[in-house]
């Protein structure tokens, strides 16, 4: 009976995925809308700074604040 349920679940998942793929419309990324004025692209350094360095710095600042402002440690 377990094989039957597994097969049914797999078929349902596959069917759902197929229907979602068929119903999704294309992104139409090449068609510009009225008032759409994309800016210039980012350089490699700007991209790395924005999506890699900035989150790491933000994480480090938050971690530092939590460690410094932690009142659960008793200081003697």
N, C-alpha and C positions, 0 to 999 in steps of 0.2 A: 504493500500500500504506500510505502514511503517513496518508491520510484514514481508512482503515479502522481503523487502530490508535487514532487520535484519537477516532473515533466510539465505539469500544469502551470506551476509557478514560472518555469523558464519560458513557456509559450506565452504566458501573459506578459512577462517582462519584455520579450522580444516584440510582441505585438504592440505594446504600448510605445516602445522606443521607435518602432517603424512608423506608427501613426504620428508621433510627435515630429519625426523627421519629414514626413510627407506634408504635414500641415504648416510647417514653418516656412515663412516666405524668405526669399533671398534678401540679403542685406542692402542691395542696391547702392553699394559704396561709391560707384562711379557716377551716380546721378547726383548732381548738385541741387540743393533746394534754394528757393529764393531767400536772400539774406545770408546765405552760407558763405563765410569768408574765412577759410582756414588759414592759420598763421604759418610761419615758417617752421620747418621741422627742427627737432632738437639734435644737437651734436651727441656724439658718444659720451663725452665727458658730462654733458648736462643730463643725459639720460641716466647714467650711472649715479650721478650725484642725487638726482631726484628720487630714483627708485631703489637705490642701494644704500648710499651714504646717509641720506636724511632719515630713513627709518632706523638705522643702526644708532645714529646720534640721538634720536628721540628716545629709543629704548634705553640707551645708556643714561640719559638725563633722568628719566622716570625711575630707573633702578637706583641711581644715586640718591634721588630725593627720598625714596622709600627707605633706603639704608640709613641715611642721615637723620630722617625724622622718625625713625622707629622708636617707639616708647616702650616696647615690650621688654627690651633689655634693661637690666638694672646696671647702672653705672656706679661703681664704688670708688 
